[in-house]
Amino acid sequence: MRLSREKVLHLSHRIIEALDDQELATWLIDKNSLRAEIANVMLDELSVEEEVDQEVRRMLHSYKRKIIEGSREWDVMYQKLYEEQMKKRGRIG
């Protein structure tokens, strides 16, 4: 799922609001700095996911035997390759 920068910023505000409303956190830094850091982490992670998605698609398109996108075989191969690439980047265990 692709999210715009504005949506990510909105989500970072909502996260802080939810934690604040439910009194689930004590703030050691100002909330604006924390919102910015949350947004940066989310944007970085989304960027990695987008890179991996593009890489996996290139890999699947490079196969000698064409795999039809949207087929069960495509979905299985995509998921397998996606997980392998995310593991290589240390994003999943």
C-alpha positions in Angstrom: 0.0 0.0 0.0 1.4 3.4 -0.9 0.8 6.3 1.4 1.4 9.9 0.6 3.6 12.0 2.9 0.5 13.8 4.1 -1.2 10.6 5.1 1.9 9.5 7.0 2.0 12.8 8.8 -1.6 12.5 9.6 -1.1 9.0 11.0 1.9 10.2 13.1 -0.4 12.8 14.6 -3.1 10.2 15.3 -0.6 7.9 17.0 0.5 10.6 19.4 -3.1 11.6 20.0 -4.2 8.1 20.8 -1.3 7.5 23.2 -2.0 10.9 24.8 -5.7 10.3 25.1 -5.3 6.9 26.7 -2.4 8.1 28.8 -0.2 5.2 27.5 3.0 7.2 27.4 5.1 9.8 29.3 6.7 12.3 26.9 10.4 12.8 27.5 10.7 15.0 24.3 8.3 17.4 22.8 5.4 15.9 20.8 6.3 17.6 17.5 9.7 16.1 17.5 8.2 12.7 18.2 5.6 13.1 15.5 8.4 14.0 13.0 10.5 10.9 14.0 7.5 8.6 13.7 6.7 10.0 10.3 10.4 9.6 9.2 10.5 6.0 10.3 7.2 5.2 8.5 8.4 6.9 5.3 11.7 5.0 5.5 9.9 1.7 5.9 7.5 2.4 3.1 10.4 3.3 0.9 12.1 0.0 1.5 8.8 -1.9 0.9 8.4 0.0 -2.4 12.0 -0.9 -3.4 11.5 -4.5 -2.6 8.2 -4.6 -4.5 9.9 -3.3 -7.6 12.8 -5.6 -7.3 10.6 -8.7 -6.9 8.5 -7.6 -9.9 11.7 -7.3 -12.0 12.8 -10.8 -10.8 9.4 -12.3 -11.7 9.4 -10.6 -15.1 12.9 -11.9 -15.9 11.9 -15.6 -15.6 12.2 -17.4 -18.9 8.8 -19.0 -18.4 6.3 -16.2 -18.1 4.2 -16.2 -14.9 0.9 -14.3 -15.3 0.6 -11.5 -12.7 -2.5 -12.1 -10.6 -2.3 -15.9 -11.0 -2.0 -18.2 -7.9 1.6 -19.0 -9.1 2.5 -15.3 -9.3 1.1 -14.7 -5.8 3.0 -17.6 -4.3 6.3 -16.7 -6.0 5.8 -12.9 -5.3 5.3 -13.6 -1.6 8.3 -16.0 -1.4 10.6 -13.6 -3.2 9.3 -10.6 -1.2 10.0 -12.3 2.1 13.5 -13.3 1.0 14.3 -9.8 0.0 12.9 -8.3 3.2 15.0 -10.8 5.2 18.1 -9.8 3.3 17.4 -6.2 4.3 16.9 -7.3 7.9 13.2 -6.2 7.9 11.7 -9.5 8.9 13.1 -12.4 10.9 
